[in-house]
């Protein structure tokens, strides 16, 4: 998933992809429950470093295959997630940077405006669900701190 920062020189990127292995239901549930929390932690870190993140652009396979997971991620992150149209979003993004570096476009913003394939779907967070996930996330962080402090000292 790419985090979309402000449309100026400050751009942050967060990448994650869904595992395509065959998995048990329990393993799939663990992945489903941990991935959004992990991404939320990354976003939190970028923001702590002063990088503004307004939304996300999902480019992994799950973005187009599982509306349920994408809506959950939008709720957990409490931000909009766009799914680009087309199958080659990552390659197109690389081409935008290359076109800017080659001088075809004056800025990445201009390249995005001219070359973008558009948006297929936008997932917007449900405020009630986002609040619930914020509460779960706070408990998740408390548990992580406890495990690190009490169960794995010195690691």
HUCORRA-V646429 format. One record per residue. N is the residue number from 0. RES is the residue in one letter. OMEGA is omega in radians with two decimals (NA if undefined). Layout:
N/RES/OMEGA, N/RES/OMEGA
This chain:
0/X/3.08, 1/X/3.02, 2/X/3.14, 3/X/3.11, 4/X/3.11, 5/X/-3.09, 6/X/3.03, 7/X/-3.05, 8/X/3.13, 9/X/3.12, 10/X/3.10, 11/X/3.13, 12/X/3.06, 13/X/-3.12, 14/X/2.91, 15/X/3.12, 16/X/-3.12, 17/X/3.11, 18/X/-3.09, 19/X/3.14, 20/X/2.98, 21/X/-3.08, 22/X/3.05, 23/X/3.10, 24/X/3.13, 25/X/3.13, 26/X/3.11, 27/X/3.12, 28/X/3.11, 29/X/3.13, 30/X/-3.14, 31/X/-3.10, 32/X/-3.07, 33/X/-3.07, 34/X/3.13, 35/X/3.13, 36/X/3.12, 37/X/3.12, 38/X/3.10, 39/X/3.11, 40/X/3.10, 41/X/3.14, 42/X/3.11, 43/X/-3.14, 44/X/3.10, 45/X/-3.14, 46/X/3.10, 47/X/3.12, 48/X/3.08, 49/X/3.14, 50/X/-3.12, 51/X/3.09, 52/X/-3.07, 53/X/-3.08, 54/X/-3.10, 55/X/3.03, 56/X/-3.10, 57/X/-3.11, 58/X/3.13, 59/X/-3.10, 60/X/-3.11, 61/X/-3.10, 62/X/-3.11, 63/X/-3.06, 64/X/-3.06, 65/X/3.08, 66/X/3.14, 67/X/-3.14, 68/X/-3.11, 69/X/3.10, 70/X/3.10, 71/X/3.13, 72/X/3.10, 73/X/3.13, 74/X/-3.12, 75/X/-3.11, 76/X/-3.10, 77/X/3.08, 78/X/3.11, 79/X/3.06, 80/X/3.11, 81/X/3.02, 82/X/-3.10, 83/X/3.03, 84/X/3.11, 85/X/-3.06, 86/X/-3.01, 87/X/-3.09, 88/X/-3.12, 89/X/3.12, 90/X/3.13, 91/X/3.08, 92/X/3.09, 93/X/3.12, 94/X/3.10, 95/X/3.11, 96/X/3.12, 97/X/3.14, 98/X/3.09, 99/X/3.14, 100/X/-3.13, 101/X/3.12, 102/X/3.10, 103/X/3.08, 104/X/-3.08, 105/X/-3.11, 106/X/3.07, 107/X/3.09, 108/X/3.12, 109/X/3.12, 110/X/3.11, 111/X/-3.13, 112/X/-3.05, 113/X/-2.96, 114/X/-3.05, 115/X/3.09, 116/X/3.13, 117/X/-3.09, 118/X/3.11, 119/X/-3.07, 120/X/3.01, 121/X/3.07, 122/X/3.14, 123/X/-3.11, 124/X/3.01, 125/X/-3.04, 126/X/3.13, 127/X/3.12, 128/X/3.13, 129/X/3.11, 130/X/3.11, 131/X/-3.14, 132/X/3.06, 133/X/3.11, 134/X/3.10, 135/X/-3.10, 136/X/3.10, 137/X/3.10, 138/X/3.10, 139/X/3.12, 140/X/3.09, 141/X/3.12, 142/X/3.12, 143/X/3.11, 144/X/3.12, 145/X/-3.13, 146/X/-3.12, 147/X/-3.08, 148/X/-2.97, 149/X/-3.03, 150/X/-3.13, 151/X/-3.12, 152/X/3.10, 153/X/3.14, 154/X/NA
